[in-house]
């Protein structure tokens, strides 16, 4: 994605991961994003096994679900599957404050933030 990892972002992500490990719980965060023609909102749930799920709905009524995996404490990737048949990959990064990502839903570029 061209976004570098800073030392503080890595430390914050590690601290957040350790907090989840110590408390033994998973975390759910709100997620908002869109394409040039649709606005989506929903939530993402991360699990202790480095996996996660998300569910979003567009302003046009399309619902999409997805699964993802963390590839490091601050990076991850996954795929969407939508009720209208569109699918697509996405990647995300933690910048020390919130998660942001980009991908495709069908042929449309999708950008999102979570947290």
SVG drawing of the C-alpha trace seen along z (x, -y; Angstrom):
<svg xmlns="http://www.w3.org/2000/svg" viewBox="-32 -9 42 28">
<polyline fill="none" stroke="black" stroke-width="0.4" points="0.0,0.0 3.0,-2.3 2.3,-3.2 5.3,-2.6 5.1,-1.3 6.4,-3.6 7.8,-2.4 5.0,-4.0 2.3,-2.4 3.9,1.0 4.1,0.4 0.5,-0.7 -0.7,2.3 1.3,4.6 -0.1,3.0 -3.6,3.4 -3.0,7.0 -1.5,7.7 -4.6,6.1 -6.9,8.4 -4.7,11.4 -4.7,10.5 -8.4,9.9 -9.2,12.9 -11.7,11.1 -12.2,10.2 -12.9,6.6 -15.7,5.2 -15.2,1.8 -17.5,-0.4 -16.6,-0.4 -17.4,-3.1 -16.4,-3.4 -17.6,-3.6 -17.1,-3.5 -17.7,-6.4 -21.4,-5.3 -22.2,-3.8 -21.7,-4.6 -21.3,-1.6 -21.4,-1.2 -21.2,1.7 -18.7,3.3 -15.6,5.5 -14.8,8.1 -11.3,9.2 -10.5,12.5 -7.6,13.7 -6.6,16.2 -5.6,13.4 -8.8,13.7 -11.9,11.6 -15.2,10.9 -17.0,7.9 -20.6,7.0 -21.5,3.8 -24.6,2.4 -24.7,-0.2 -27.0,-3.2 -28.5,-1.3 -29.4,1.8 -26.5,4.1 -25.1,6.2 -21.6,7.5 -19.8,9.8 -16.1,10.6 -13.4,12.5 -9.9,11.3 -6.6,12.3 -3.9,10.2 -0.6,10.7 1.3,8.7 0.3,6.7 -0.5,3.7 -1.4,5.2 -4.1,7.6 -6.1,8.7 -9.4,10.3 -12.3,10.7 -15.8,9.3 -18.9,11.2 -22.0,9.1 -25.7,9.9 -25.7,8.6 -23.0,11.1 -20.0,8.7 -16.8,9.9 -13.4,8.5 -10.2,8.4 -9.1,5.8 -6.0,4.8 -5.8,2.8 -3.3,1.1 -3.3,-0.3 -1.8,-3.8 -1.6,-4.0 -5.1,-5.6 -7.5,-3.7 -7.6,-1.0 -7.8,-2.1 -8.0,-0.1 -8.7,0.2 -9.9,2.9 -12.5,3.7 -16.1,4.5 -16.8,5.9 -15.1,3.4 -15.4,0.5 -12.6,-0.7 -13.6,-0.6 -11.9,-2.7 -12.8,-2.4 -11.8,-3.3 -12.6,-1.4 -12.1,-2.3"/>
</svg>
